[in-house]
Each structure stands twice: as structure tokens, then as C-alpha cells.
Amino acid sequence: MKNAICVIATVAVLSMTTAAYSQAPASPPLSLKLSVTPSTAKAGSNFVVEVDLTNTSSQRIAIDICSAMRVECNFDISVRDSHENSPSETPYLKAVRGEPTGSPNLVILKSFGPRSIEPGETVKFVSNLPKLFDLSRPDLYEIQVERGDLDKKMTVKSNISHIVVSAQ
């Protein structure tokens, strides 16, 4: 009887382990690499944000991409200062997100279309960070982008990049 209970317990544990592994999330078929240059500059300077979206799978992937190839149109971008606060978004970024911008209301028209990305292929997106956020206050900022894809079943996040905004 004791052996039967041990065998049943072992089978149950193996069944749960197998079920847990079969339900583990698959690795994302896309990767995002973020870079911001320069890494240090005075307030009012340009900080160029570049995002490389790479198909890391072995199959062609079709995703919707904003034809402007701008970071803000294709990704959610997060910026935090050294106190974990987000700097103010510019009216332009609010308009890109379809949010009210105040009077006069700024409207941005975006055109999305399917884009086929081959295995190993990288698509590049570029923007100017101060066009999106008020970076007039000297501080250390942390930047990251993410994108929900493949019918919103998966969110892919980039690496975290840091910049230092110094006084003018």
C-alpha cells in the first residue's frame, strides 16, 4: 500500500511538471535593441533614440508598422528620472497617442501597413527624445521601449538605456 501511494504521488508530480512546462511562454519571436546617443549632453540638446526590431524566429513574421518609421509611432516609450518620475510628454507625443493636446488641438495622422520581416532581419526606427519628452531638467534618465505584437499575445521589451542631462 505504501509503495502504491509513492507511485501515485510520483506520477502526479511528473504530470504537474509536464503540464507546467507545456504551458511555459514561448520565447518572443522579436527582439528590441534600444540605443540613445549621446549618453550625456546639456539640457536642450538632441538625444537620438534608435530601436532595432529583429526577427529572432526561424519564420517570416508579418507585423503592422507605422510608415513614418518613428519610435513613438511603433513603440510605447517609457522615460523615468532618478526619482522614478516621468518627465512631461510634449503635445506632439500626446497627439501621436491620440490624446488631447489642449488648444489648439494637435492631430497626427499615422499610416500603418503590414510589413514582412524575414528571419534574422532587423528594421530600424529613429526619433528625437526631446521631441517626445521635456528633458530641460538636469538628471539621470532611464529609457525603455516595448511593443505588444502578434495579436497582443506577447509584449517585447527592449534593454534599458540611460542618459545624463546636464545644466546648460
GROMACS elastic network, one bead per residue, 0.5 to 0.9 nm:
[ bonds ]
;  ai    aj funct       b0    kb
    1     4     6  0.50817   500
    1     5     6  0.63687   500
    1     6     6  0.87759   500
    2     5     6  0.52605   500
    2     6     6  0.63943   500
    2     7     6  0.87876   500
    3     6     6  0.50591   500
    3     7     6  0.61728   500
    3     8     6  0.86101   500
    4     7     6  0.51018   500
    4     8     6  0.61428   500
    4     9     6  0.85465   500
    5     8     6  0.51085   500
    5     9     6  0.60617   500
    5    10     6  0.85309   500
    6     9     6  0.50885   500
    6    10     6  0.60696   500
    6    11     6  0.85955   500
    7    10     6  0.50975   500
    7    11     6  0.61622   500
    7    12     6  0.85678   500
    8    11     6  0.51638   500
    8    12     6  0.61392   500
    8    13     6  0.86812   500
    9    12     6  0.50720   500
    9    13     6  0.62005   500
    9    14     6  0.86347   500
   10    13     6  0.51734   500
   10    14     6  0.61694   500
   10    15     6  0.85375   500
   11    14     6  0.51318   500
   11    15     6  0.60459   500
   11    16     6  0.86461   500
   12    15     6  0.50802   500
   12    16     6  0.62456   500
   12    17     6  0.86134   500
   13    16     6  0.52035   500
   13    17     6  0.61387   500
   13    18     6  0.86069   500
   14    17     6  0.50416   500
   14    18     6  0.60798   500
   14    19     6  0.85296   500
   15    18     6  0.51674   500
   15    19     6  0.61532   500
   15    20     6  0.86004   500
   16    19     6  0.50489   500
   16    20     6  0.60831   500
   16    21     6  0.86630   500
   17    20     6  0.50755   500
   17    21     6  0.62684   500
   17    22     6  0.86374   500
   18    21     6  0.52255   500
   18    22     6  0.61646   500
   18    23     6  0.87001   500
   19    22     6  0.51306   500
   19    23     6  0.62810   500
   19    24     6  0.87553   500
   20    23     6  0.52724   500
   20    24     6  0.62980   500
   21    24     6  0.51505   500
   21    25     6  0.87904   500
   22    25     6  0.84952   500
   23    26     6  0.86439   500
   25    28     6  0.85912   500
   26    29     6  0.85503   500
   27    30     6  0.86887   500
   28    31     6  0.71226   500
   28    56     6  0.77726   500
   28    57     6  0.80378   500
   28   154     6  0.71122   500
   28   155     6  0.80607   500
   28   156     6  0.68172   500
   29    54     6  0.83711   500
   29    55     6  0.58990   500
   29    56     6  0.51272   500
   29    58     6  0.84072   500
   29    59     6  0.87258   500
   29    61     6  0.82570   500
   29   156     6  0.89660   500
   30    53     6  0.66587   500
   30    54     6  0.54836   500
   30    56     6  0.53277   500
   30    57     6  0.71466   500
   30    61     6  0.89812   500
   30   149     6  0.88629   500
   30   156     6  0.70201   500
   31    52     6  0.79256   500
   31    53     6  0.57628   500
   31    54     6  0.52330   500
   31    55     6  0.66805   500
   31    56     6  0.65373   500
   31   156     6  0.67262   500
   31   157     6  0.76277   500
   31   158     6  0.71343   500
   32    51     6  0.64795   500
   32    52     6  0.56020   500
   32    54     6  0.65426   500
   32   145     6  0.79475   500
   32   146     6  0.77442   500
   32   147     6  0.87049   500
   32   156     6  0.71161   500
   32   157     6  0.64241   500
   32   159     6  0.72531   500
   33    50     6  0.80939   500
   33    51     6  0.55414   500
   33    52     6  0.50421   500
   33    53     6  0.67106   500
   33    54     6  0.82463   500
   33   145     6  0.89227   500
   33   157     6  0.87252   500
   33   158     6  0.53974   500
   33   159     6  0.60934   500
   33   160     6  0.89228   500
   34    49     6  0.72402   500
   34    50     6  0.58294   500
   34    52     6  0.66212   500
   34   143     6  0.84626   500
   34   144     6  0.71873   500
   34   145     6  0.73930   500
   34   158     6  0.59462   500
   34   159     6  0.60289   500
   34   160     6  0.71610   500
   34   161     6  0.67398   500
   35    48     6  0.81430   500
   35    49     6  0.59619   500
   35    50     6  0.53131   500
   35    51     6  0.65792   500
   35    52     6  0.86352   500
   35   159     6  0.85778   500
   35   160     6  0.85738   500
   35   161     6  0.63503   500
   35   162     6  0.88853   500
   36    39     6  0.63500   500
   36    47     6  0.63031   500
   36    48     6  0.54729   500
   36    50     6  0.63084   500
   36    51     6  0.88759   500
   36   129     6  0.85594   500
   36   143     6  0.84750   500
   36   161     6  0.67442   500
   36   162     6  0.76594   500
   36   163     6  0.73480   500
   37    40     6  0.78725   500
   37    46     6  0.84208   500
   37    47     6  0.54946   500
   37    48     6  0.52787   500
   37    49     6  0.68264   500
   37    50     6  0.84515   500
   37   163     6  0.81363   500
   38    41     6  0.66459   500
   38    46     6  0.81374   500
   38    47     6  0.59932   500
   38    48     6  0.72459   500
   38   163     6  0.75736   500
   39    47     6  0.78131   500
   39   161     6  0.86664   500
   39   162     6  0.67803   500
   39   164     6  0.62228   500
   39   165     6  0.85092   500
   40    47     6  0.87065   500
   40   162     6  0.89188   500
   40   163     6  0.56177   500
   40   165     6  0.59811   500
   40   166     6  0.73518   500
   41    44     6  0.83878   500
   41    45     6  0.62145   500
   41    46     6  0.80586   500
   41    47     6  0.80147   500
   41   163     6  0.81091   500
   41   164     6  0.65420   500
   41   165     6  0.53888   500
   41   166     6  0.60553   500
   41   167     6  0.86887   500
   41   168     6  0.88843   500
   42    45     6  0.57176   500
   42    46     6  0.89335   500
   42   136     6  0.86176   500
   42   138     6  0.78119   500
   42   164     6  0.82534   500
   42   165     6  0.53825   500
   42   167     6  0.56300   500
   42   168     6  0.52221   500
   43    46     6  0.86586   500
   43   135     6  0.64694   500
   43   137     6  0.67123   500
   43   138     6  0.64789   500
   43   165     6  0.55287   500
   43   166     6  0.58482   500
   43   167     6  0.58385   500
   43   168     6  0.56705   500
   44   130     6  0.75864   500
   44   135     6  0.71933   500
   44   136     6  0.60562   500
   44   165     6  0.86968   500
   44   168     6  0.77890   500
   45   130     6  0.77689   500
   45   135     6  0.88558   500
   45   136     6  0.89858   500
   45   165     6  0.85277   500
   46   128     6  0.63539   500
   46   129     6  0.70219   500
   46   130     6  0.64005   500
   46   131     6  0.86171   500
   47   127     6  0.84554   500
   47   128     6  0.57309   500
   47   129     6  0.54242   500
   47   130     6  0.67655   500
   47   163     6  0.84750   500
   48   126     6  0.70015   500
   48   127     6  0.58699   500
   48   129     6  0.61459   500
   48   130     6  0.87473   500
   49    71     6  0.75286   500
   49   125     6  0.81438   500
   49   126     6  0.55935   500
   49   127     6  0.51904   500
   49   128     6  0.59524   500
   49   129     6  0.61840   500
   50    71     6  0.73722   500
   50   124     6  0.69872   500
   50   125     6  0.56601   500
   50   127     6  0.66988   500
   50   128     6  0.88893   500
   51    71     6  0.68805   500
   51   123     6  0.82645   500
   51   124     6  0.58012   500
   51   125     6  0.51569   500
   51   126     6  0.65137   500
   51   127     6  0.89445   500
   51   145     6  0.81918   500
   51   158     6  0.83042   500
   52   122     6  0.61012   500
   52   123     6  0.57467   500
   52   125     6  0.65208   500
   53   121     6  0.83032   500
   53   122     6  0.54038   500
   53   123     6  0.51997   500
   53   124     6  0.63792   500
   53   125     6  0.80313   500
   54    57     6  0.89254   500
   54   117     6  0.81273   500
   54   118     6  0.89854   500
   54   119     6  0.81245   500
   54   120     6  0.62755   500
   54   121     6  0.56601   500
   54   123     6  0.64430   500
   54   124     6  0.87954   500
   55    58     6  0.80861   500
   55    59     6  0.82642   500
   55    60     6  0.78224   500
   55    61     6  0.72390   500
   55   117     6  0.64704   500
   55   118     6  0.66546   500
   55   119     6  0.52752   500
   55   120     6  0.51968   500
   55   121     6  0.57042   500
   55   122     6  0.65997   500
   55   123     6  0.87773   500
   56    59     6  0.86177   500
   56   119     6  0.62282   500
   56   120     6  0.56759   500
   56   121     6  0.81132   500
   57    60     6  0.77143   500
   57    61     6  0.82829   500
   57   118     6  0.87293   500
   57   119     6  0.57314   500
   57   120     6  0.73268   500
   58   118     6  0.82833   500
   58   119     6  0.52223   500
   58   120     6  0.78201   500
   59   117     6  0.87665   500
   59   118     6  0.67970   500
   59   119     6  0.55479   500
   60   116     6  0.65750   500
   60   117     6  0.56252   500
   60   119     6  0.56491   500
   61   115     6  0.80919   500
   61   116     6  0.56271   500
   61   117     6  0.52329   500
   61   118     6  0.65576   500
   61   119     6  0.77939   500
   61   150     6  0.88635   500
   62   114     6  0.61232   500
   62   115     6  0.53704   500
   62   117     6  0.62088   500
   62   118     6  0.88238   500
   62   150     6  0.85354   500
   63   113     6  0.80406   500
   63   114     6  0.53320   500
   63   115     6  0.54231   500
   63   116     6  0.66274   500
   63   117     6  0.78649   500
   63   149     6  0.73957   500
   63   150     6  0.71978   500
   64    74     6  0.86592   500
   64   112     6  0.60185   500
   64   113     6  0.51337   500
   64   115     6  0.59597   500
   64   116     6  0.88188   500
   64   149     6  0.87770   500
   65    68     6  0.84677   500
   65    69     6  0.73490   500
   65    73     6  0.82433   500
   65    74     6  0.62768   500
   65   111     6  0.83616   500
   65   112     6  0.53793   500
   65   113     6  0.56671   500
   65   114     6  0.62332   500
   65   115     6  0.63688   500
   66    69     6  0.58538   500
   66    70     6  0.75054   500
   66    73     6  0.60179   500
   66    74     6  0.60137   500
   66   110     6  0.65559   500
   66   111     6  0.55857   500
   66   113     6  0.65674   500
   66   114     6  0.88426   500
   67    70     6  0.81339   500
   67    73     6  0.87868   500
   67   110     6  0.75610   500
   67   111     6  0.57633   500
   67   112     6  0.58477   500
   67   113     6  0.69956   500
   68    71     6  0.89042   500
   68    73     6  0.75050   500
   68    74     6  0.89624   500
   68   110     6  0.75906   500
   68   111     6  0.76177   500
   68   112     6  0.86947   500
   68   125     6  0.87937   500
   69    72     6  0.87643   500
   69    73     6  0.72870   500
   69    74     6  0.72584   500
   69   123     6  0.89422   500
   69   124     6  0.74824   500
   69   125     6  0.51429   500
   69   126     6  0.69119   500
   69   127     6  0.87467   500
   70    73     6  0.54760   500
   70    74     6  0.65846   500
   70    75     6  0.86655   500
   70   124     6  0.89242   500
   70   125     6  0.53199   500
   70   126     6  0.52946   500
   70   127     6  0.56084   500
   71    74     6  0.54078   500
   71    75     6  0.57762   500
   71    76     6  0.82005   500
   71    77     6  0.79180   500
   71   124     6  0.89206   500
   71   125     6  0.53446   500
   71   126     6  0.55452   500
   71   127     6  0.56094   500
   71   128     6  0.88458   500
   71   145     6  0.85136   500
   72    75     6  0.56018   500
   72    76     6  0.66745   500
   72    77     6  0.67853   500
   72    93     6  0.71752   500
   72    96     6  0.72142   500
   72    97     6  0.83914   500
   72   126     6  0.87543   500
   72   127     6  0.72822   500
   72   132     6  0.78005   500
   73    76     6  0.81218   500
   73    96     6  0.66279   500
   73    97     6  0.79625   500
   73   110     6  0.76838   500
   74   125     6  0.82235   500
   74   147     6  0.74349   500
   75   145     6  0.60481   500
   75   146     6  0.56163   500
   75   147     6  0.51621   500
   75   148     6  0.82979   500
   76   144     6  0.84464   500
   76   145     6  0.55130   500
   76   146     6  0.53259   500
   76   147     6  0.62441   500
   76   148     6  0.88130   500
   77   143     6  0.72452   500
   77   144     6  0.59245   500
   77   146     6  0.66304   500
   77   147     6  0.89987   500
   78    86     6  0.76256   500
   78   142     6  0.79589   500
   78   143     6  0.56525   500
   78   144     6  0.53027   500
   78   145     6  0.60962   500
   78   146     6  0.83767   500
   79    84     6  0.87710   500
   79    85     6  0.81126   500
   79    86     6  0.55915   500
   79    87     6  0.69881   500
   79   133     6  0.80447   500
   79   141     6  0.65504   500
   79   142     6  0.55738   500
   79   144     6  0.67561   500
   79   145     6  0.88613   500
   80    83     6  0.75147   500
   80    84     6  0.51260   500
   80    85     6  0.51638   500
   80    87     6  0.68229   500
   80   140     6  0.84315   500
   80   141     6  0.54516   500
   80   142     6  0.51519   500
   80   143     6  0.66733   500
   81    84     6  0.52695   500
   81    85     6  0.53872   500
   81    86     6  0.62480   500
   81    87     6  0.71728   500
   81   139     6  0.63923   500
   81   140     6  0.57353   500
   81   142     6  0.63166   500
   82    85     6  0.74070   500
   82   139     6  0.66221   500
   82   140     6  0.55133   500
   82   141     6  0.62383   500
   82   142     6  0.77941   500
   83    86     6  0.88022   500
   84   141     6  0.88482   500
   84   142     6  0.87318   500
   86    89     6  0.83146   500
   86   133     6  0.86696   500
   86   141     6  0.89731   500
   87   133     6  0.60865   500
   87   134     6  0.58014   500
   87   135     6  0.68644   500
   87   137     6  0.87914   500
   88   132     6  0.86885   500
   88   133     6  0.56801   500
   88   134     6  0.53900   500
   88   135     6  0.82945   500
   89    92     6  0.80153   500
   89    93     6  0.61714   500
   89    94     6  0.66840   500
   89   131     6  0.87859   500
   89   132     6  0.58909   500
   89   134     6  0.63015   500
   90    93     6  0.53467   500
   90    94     6  0.64376   500
   90    95     6  0.86852   500
   90   101     6  0.85647   500
   90   130     6  0.82816   500
   90   131     6  0.67288   500
   90   132     6  0.52825   500
   90   133     6  0.53452   500
   90   134     6  0.65329   500
   91    94     6  0.50530   500
   91    95     6  0.61013   500
   91    96     6  0.86400   500
   91    99     6  0.88236   500
   91   100     6  0.82539   500
   91   101     6  0.52009   500
   91   102     6  0.80311   500
   91   105     6  0.87231   500
   91   106     6  0.72004   500
   91   132     6  0.80727   500
   92    95     6  0.50840   500
   92    96     6  0.62649   500
   92    97     6  0.87636   500
   92   101     6  0.78358   500
   92   106     6  0.71754   500
   92   107     6  0.84122   500
   92   108     6  0.79283   500
   92   131     6  0.72159   500
   92   132     6  0.66632   500
   93    97     6  0.63235   500
   93    98     6  0.86450   500
   93    99     6  0.85976   500
   93   131     6  0.76221   500
   93   132     6  0.51549   500
   93   133     6  0.76951   500
   94    97     6  0.51168   500
   94    98     6  0.62488   500
   94    99     6  0.50233   500
   94   100     6  0.67041   500
   94   101     6  0.61791   500
   94   106     6  0.85681   500
   94   132     6  0.84803   500
   95    99     6  0.54553   500
   95   100     6  0.66539   500
   95   101     6  0.63333   500
   95   105     6  0.81764   500
   95   106     6  0.58366   500
   95   107     6  0.54512   500
   95   108     6  0.56885   500
   95   109     6  0.89787   500
   96    99     6  0.75463   500
   96   107     6  0.75460   500
   96   108     6  0.56216   500
   96   109     6  0.79247   500
   96   110     6  0.79504   500
   97   100     6  0.89943   500
   97   108     6  0.86434   500
   98   101     6  0.88518   500
   98   107     6  0.74677   500
   98   108     6  0.77018   500
   99   107     6  0.89143   500
  100   103     6  0.87368   500
  100   105     6  0.64104   500
  100   106     6  0.76303   500
  100   107     6  0.86080   500
  101   104     6  0.74026   500
  101   105     6  0.51742   500
  101   106     6  0.59604   500
  101   107     6  0.84303   500
  102   105     6  0.52422   500
  102   106     6  0.78271   500
  103   106     6  0.80192   500
  117   120     6  0.82393   500
  117   121     6  0.60544   500
  117   122     6  0.76623   500
  117   123     6  0.79179   500
  118   121     6  0.52591   500
  118   122     6  0.84721   500
  119   122     6  0.88186   500
  127   131     6  0.79535   500
  127   132     6  0.85134   500
  128   131     6  0.55082   500
  128   132     6  0.71479   500
  129   132     6  0.52810   500
  129   133     6  0.62806   500
  129   134     6  0.86371   500
  129   135     6  0.82426   500
  130   133     6  0.50841   500
  130   134     6  0.59359   500
  130   135     6  0.59776   500
  130   136     6  0.84793   500
  131   134     6  0.77941   500
  133   136     6  0.89994   500
  134   137     6  0.77995   500
  135   138     6  0.74346   500
  135   139     6  0.85255   500
  135   141     6  0.88678   500
  135   165     6  0.72449   500
  136   165     6  0.77839   500
  136   166     6  0.89381   500
  136   167     6  0.84241   500
  137   165     6  0.71700   500
  137   166     6  0.79051   500
  137   167     6  0.75634   500
  138   164     6  0.73348   500
  138   167     6  0.54919   500
  138   168     6  0.86647   500
  139   163     6  0.83877   500
  139   164     6  0.58823   500
  139   165     6  0.53469   500
  139   166     6  0.67110   500
  139   167     6  0.88244   500
  140   162     6  0.69309   500
  140   163     6  0.58492   500
  140   165     6  0.64036   500
  140   166     6  0.86738   500
  141   161     6  0.83436   500
  141   162     6  0.55532   500
  141   163     6  0.53188   500
  141   164     6  0.62742   500
  141   165     6  0.77235   500
  142   160     6  0.65902   500
  142   161     6  0.58062   500
  142   163     6  0.67141   500
  143   159     6  0.86079   500
  143   160     6  0.56907   500
  143   161     6  0.51952   500
  143   162     6  0.61390   500
  143   163     6  0.80276   500
  144   157     6  0.73022   500
  144   158     6  0.59269   500
  144   159     6  0.64062   500
  144   161     6  0.65315   500
  145   156     6  0.85679   500
  145   157     6  0.59459   500
  145   158     6  0.54839   500
  145   159     6  0.79348   500
  145   160     6  0.81112   500
  146   155     6  0.67595   500
  146   156     6  0.54719   500
  146   158     6  0.60634   500
  147   152     6  0.88149   500
  147   154     6  0.83685   500
  147   155     6  0.55327   500
  147   156     6  0.53769   500
  147   157     6  0.66200   500
  147   158     6  0.88135   500
  148   151     6  0.78395   500
  148   152     6  0.50698   500
  148   153     6  0.72655   500
  148   154     6  0.56508   500
  148   156     6  0.62892   500
  148   157     6  0.88057   500
  149   153     6  0.65344   500
  149   154     6  0.56854   500
  149   155     6  0.62172   500
  149   156     6  0.76724   500
  150   153     6  0.58978   500
  150   154     6  0.65873   500
  150   155     6  0.88122   500
  151   154     6  0.77864   500
  152   155     6  0.69924   500
  157   160     6  0.88725   500
  158   161     6  0.89046   500
